C-alpha cells in the first residue's frame, strides 16, 4: 500500500477529493482501532461491539433502556442488539428483563459484574485510549473533538433521513 502521506497529498487538490480521502481514512481508522480494542479486551472475553454496547447503556441512558432504544442509539438493528445482549447476559454482564408495564418490551440492565469490569479496566483503558491520540497536541485534540461532534451531528441527520426514506419506500425496520 502506498505511503499515507503520499496518498494524502494526492487527495489535497479539491474539496471532493479531501472528502473522499477523509471518508476512506475514517473507515480505515475504525477498522484498525476495532482491531486494537479487540486485542485490549481479549483477556476479559468481550468484543469491541459488546464493550461499546455496555458504554452506550451505562453512559447514554438514565434508565434501563429497551433493546430498540439501544439499537437506535447505536444505529443498528433490534436483532443485532438482541444477539449481542444475549451473549452479554450469558457472560453475566447484563440482564434482559421484560418491562413490567409493557411485557413486549425487553429492558437491558448492566450487572455488578459489568461495573466491576469497568472499574478494574479503568486505568488500563485510560492508557490505551490516550495512546490512540498521543500524536496530537492538546490544541489538535480539542479541534478534533469539535470536528467529530460536528461530523456526528451530520451523520445523525443523514442516518435519520435514510432511515425515514427506507420506511417510506416500504422497507420496514425488519429489513435493515
Buried (B, 14 or more C-beta within 10 A) or exposed (E): EEEEEEBBEEBEEEEEEEEEBEEEBEEEEEEEEBEBBBEBBEEEEBBBBBBBBBEBBEEEBEEBBBBBBBBBBBEBBBEBBBEBBEBBBEBEBBBBEEEEEEEEBBBBBBBEEBEEBBEEBEEEBEEBEEEEEEEEEEEEEEEEEEEEEEEEEEEEEEEEEEBEEBEEEEEEEEEB
